[in-house]
Amino acid sequence: QISPIPRQKFQEFATPVGGHQLLKLADGTQIELNTDTALRIAIDANKRTVVLERGEAYFDVRHDASRPFTVIAGSHRVIDLGTKFVVRDDLKQLRVTLVEGKARLESARAHNQALLLAPGDVATATATTMSVTRTPASIAPELSWRRGLLVFDNTSLDAVADEFNRYNKTKLVIANDTAARITIGGTFQANDVRTFAEIARTVLHLTVENRNGKIVISH
């Protein structure tokens, strides 16, 4: 963790599972918190720092060269260069999607490891690696949560379940590999897991059962 600012200097914000919050900072910057997200914000005369503890947030940064805006997530930092971007930290990896402007992604563990991102870039970072995919078309799914939607394109059912489970207390369980490998596409309400389960039953012809508060899907 690379936060040089004392914790008491930060304001803390968090959303519950399925939650969404819009923060409007005094400098004109806006931050949208996605489901189950926690972050801390510290602003002074010289710099603006956000520490993303967990989850995902969209940043629409009012650029100010005299007060750099930095997002810290684990062992990486994203430095604003006049930017709109999304940062998602799901423990295994960090994803940064640049929507507009420019930003630099740096690793605190390897000072020579940095990526300069352009609009449409999706950067992925782990503890030891950093890579970027230049696929502008992929941005729409990355931002769909801001409208309460999940967008899938030839996505395996186990990955679909993982996404729904980020937003809902009622969890989807894919019971076997045959069902997990099935791929689907479409746009769904993030908080409507039961409608998706009904589609799995009627359209995909899968078995859907309620067990101990979970929705179990099998082939």
C-alpha positions as CSV (number, residue, x, y, z in Angstrom):
1,Q,0.0,0.0,0.0
2,I,1.5,3.4,-1.0
3,S,-0.5,6.1,0.8
4,P,1.9,8.7,2.2
5,I,-0.8,10.7,3.8
6,P,-1.9,10.1,7.4
7,R,-5.2,8.3,7.5
8,Q,-6.9,11.0,9.7
9,K,-6.4,13.4,6.8
10,F,-8.8,11.4,4.6
11,Q,-12.6,11.5,4.2
12,E,-14.0,7.9,3.9
13,F,-16.9,6.8,1.6
14,A,-18.4,3.4,1.0
15,T,-21.3,1.8,-0.8
16,P,-23.1,-1.5,0.2
17,V,-23.7,-4.4,-2.2
18,G,-25.9,-3.1,-4.9
19,G,-25.2,0.5,-3.9
20,H,-24.2,3.5,-6.0
21,Q,-23.0,7.0,-4.9
22,L,-22.0,10.2,-6.7
23,L,-19.5,12.4,-5.0
24,K,-19.0,16.0,-6.2
25,L,-15.8,17.6,-5.0
26,A,-15.2,21.3,-4.4
27,D,-12.8,21.5,-7.4
28,G,-15.5,20.2,-9.8
29,T,-14.2,16.6,-9.9
30,Q,-16.9,14.0,-9.8
31,I,-16.5,10.4,-8.5
32,E,-19.1,7.6,-8.9
33,L,-18.8,4.6,-6.6
34,N,-20.1,1.3,-7.8
35,T,-21.4,-1.6,-5.8
36,D,-19.5,-2.7,-2.6
37,T,-16.8,0.0,-3.0
38,A,-14.8,1.9,-0.4
39,L,-12.4,4.8,-0.9
40,R,-10.7,7.6,1.0
41,I,-10.1,11.1,-0.3
42,A,-7.6,13.7,0.9
43,I,-7.3,17.2,-0.7
44,D,-4.9,19.9,0.2
45,A,-3.3,23.0,-1.5
46,N,-0.7,20.8,-3.3
47,K,-2.3,17.5,-4.2
48,R,-5.5,15.5,-4.5
49,T,-5.3,11.8,-3.5
50,V,-7.9,9.0,-3.6
51,V,-7.2,5.6,-2.1
52,L,-9.4,2.9,-3.6
53,E,-9.7,0.3,-0.8
54,R,-11.9,-2.0,-2.8
55,G,-14.5,-2.1,-5.6
56,E,-14.9,0.2,-8.6
57,A,-15.2,3.9,-9.3
58,Y,-15.6,6.3,-12.2
59,F,-13.5,9.5,-12.1
60,D,-14.3,12.7,-14.0
61,V,-11.4,14.8,-13.0
62,R,-11.1,18.5,-13.2
63,H,-7.5,18.8,-14.3
64,D,-5.3,21.2,-12.3
65,A,-1.5,20.9,-13.0
66,S,-0.7,22.7,-9.7
67,R,-2.6,20.0,-7.7
68,P,-2.0,16.5,-9.2
69,F,-4.9,14.1,-8.9
70,T,-3.8,10.5,-8.0
71,V,-5.7,7.3,-7.4
72,I,-3.9,4.7,-5.4
73,A,-5.1,1.1,-5.6
74,G,-3.0,-1.5,-3.8
75,S,0.6,-1.3,-5.2
76,H,-0.4,0.9,-8.2
77,R,-1.3,4.5,-8.8
78,V,-3.2,6.2,-11.6
79,I,-2.1,9.8,-12.3
80,D,-4.6,12.1,-14.0
81,L,-3.5,14.1,-17.0
82,G,-6.9,15.6,-17.8
83,T,-9.0,12.5,-17.6
84,K,-12.2,10.5,-17.3
85,F,-11.5,6.9,-16.3
86,V,-12.7,3.9,-14.4
87,V,-10.6,2.0,-11.8
88,R,-11.7,-1.5,-10.6
89,D,-9.8,-3.4,-7.9
90,D,-11.0,-7.0,-7.4
91,L,-8.1,-8.2,-5.3
92,K,-6.6,-10.5,-8.1
93,Q,-6.1,-7.6,-10.5
94,L,-6.6,-3.9,-11.2
95,R,-8.3,-2.7,-14.3
96,V,-8.1,0.9,-15.5
97,T,-10.3,2.0,-18.4
98,L,-9.6,5.4,-20.0
99,V,-12.6,7.1,-21.4
100,E,-11.3,10.6,-22.2
101,G,-8.0,12.5,-21.9
102,K,-4.8,10.9,-20.7
103,A,-3.6,9.1,-17.6
104,R,-0.5,7.3,-16.4
105,L,-0.6,4.0,-14.6
106,E,2.4,3.3,-12.4
107,S,3.6,0.4,-10.2
108,A,5.0,1.3,-6.8
109,R,7.1,-1.8,-6.8
110,A,8.8,-1.2,-10.1
111,H,9.5,2.4,-10.7
112,N,10.4,1.9,-14.3
113,Q,7.1,0.2,-14.9
114,A,4.5,2.6,-16.2
115,L,1.8,2.8,-19.0
116,L,0.6,6.0,-20.6
117,L,-3.1,5.5,-21.4
118,A,-5.1,6.9,-24.3
119,P,-8.9,6.9,-24.8
120,G,-10.2,3.4,-25.3
121,D,-7.3,1.7,-23.5
122,V,-8.0,-0.9,-20.9
123,A,-5.0,-1.6,-18.7
124,T,-4.7,-4.7,-16.5
125,A,-2.2,-4.9,-13.6
126,T,-1.3,-7.5,-11.1
127,A,1.4,-7.6,-8.4
128,T,4.0,-8.4,-11.1
129,T,2.6,-7.5,-14.5
130,M,1.0,-4.6,-16.4
131,S,-0.5,-4.7,-19.9
132,V,-2.9,-2.6,-22.0
133,T,-5.5,-3.6,-24.6
134,R,-6.4,-0.9,-27.1
135,T,-10.0,-1.8,-27.8
136,P,-12.3,1.3,-27.8
137,A,-15.4,-0.9,-28.4
138,S,-14.9,-2.5,-25.0
139,I,-15.6,0.7,-23.1
140,A,-19.4,0.4,-23.2
141,P,-19.6,-2.7,-21.0
142,E,-17.1,-1.1,-18.6
143,L,-19.4,1.9,-18.1
144,S,-22.7,0.2,-18.1
145,W,-22.9,-0.1,-14.3
146,R,-23.3,3.7,-14.2
147,R,-26.8,3.1,-15.7
148,G,-27.5,0.1,-13.5
149,L,-26.9,-2.4,-16.3
150,L,-24.6,-5.3,-17.0
151,V,-23.6,-5.9,-20.6
152,F,-22.4,-9.3,-21.8
153,D,-21.0,-10.4,-25.2
154,N,-20.3,-14.1,-25.6
155,T,-19.6,-14.3,-21.9
156,S,-19.4,-17.6,-20.0
157,L,-22.1,-18.3,-17.5
158,D,-19.7,-18.5,-14.6
159,A,-18.3,-15.1,-15.4
160,V,-21.9,-13.8,-15.7
161,A,-22.7,-15.2,-12.3
162,D,-19.6,-13.5,-10.8
163,E,-20.7,-10.1,-12.1
164,F,-24.3,-10.5,-10.9
165,N,-23.0,-11.5,-7.5
166,R,-21.1,-8.2,-7.1
167,Y,-24.5,-6.4,-7.1
168,N,-26.9,-8.8,-5.3
169,K,-27.2,-10.3,-1.9
170,T,-29.0,-13.3,-3.4
171,K,-26.1,-15.1,-5.1
172,L,-26.0,-17.1,-8.3
173,V,-24.3,-20.5,-8.1
174,I,-23.3,-22.4,-11.3
175,A,-23.4,-26.0,-10.2
176,N,-21.5,-27.8,-12.9
177,D,-18.9,-27.2,-15.6
178,T,-21.4,-27.9,-18.4
179,A,-23.5,-25.0,-17.4
180,A,-20.5,-22.8,-16.6
181,R,-19.1,-23.1,-20.1
182,I,-22.4,-21.9,-21.8
183,T,-21.9,-18.4,-23.2
184,I,-24.5,-15.6,-23.5
185,G,-24.9,-12.0,-24.7
186,G,-27.3,-9.3,-23.7
187,T,-28.0,-6.4,-21.4
188,F,-29.5,-7.0,-18.0
189,Q,-30.5,-5.0,-14.9
190,A,-27.7,-5.4,-12.4
191,N,-30.0,-5.8,-9.4
192,D,-32.5,-8.1,-11.1
193,V,-30.9,-11.5,-10.6
194,R,-34.2,-13.4,-10.5
195,T,-35.2,-12.3,-14.0
196,F,-31.8,-13.5,-15.2
197,A,-32.4,-16.8,-13.5
198,E,-35.8,-17.1,-15.3
199,I,-34.1,-16.5,-18.6
200,A,-31.6,-19.2,-17.8
201,R,-34.6,-21.6,-17.2
202,T,-36.8,-20.6,-20.1
203,V,-34.3,-19.6,-22.8
204,L,-31.2,-21.7,-22.0
205,H,-33.3,-24.6,-20.7
206,L,-31.2,-25.0,-17.6
207,T,-32.4,-26.2,-14.2
208,V,-32.9,-23.4,-11.7
209,E,-33.4,-24.1,-8.0
210,N,-33.6,-22.0,-4.8
211,R,-31.3,-23.5,-2.2
212,N,-30.6,-21.9,1.2
213,G,-31.1,-18.4,-0.2
214,K,-29.0,-19.0,-3.3
215,I,-30.1,-19.5,-6.9
216,V,-28.4,-22.7,-8.2
217,I,-28.2,-23.1,-12.0
218,S,-27.2,-26.5,-13.5
219,H,-27.4,-28.3,-16.8
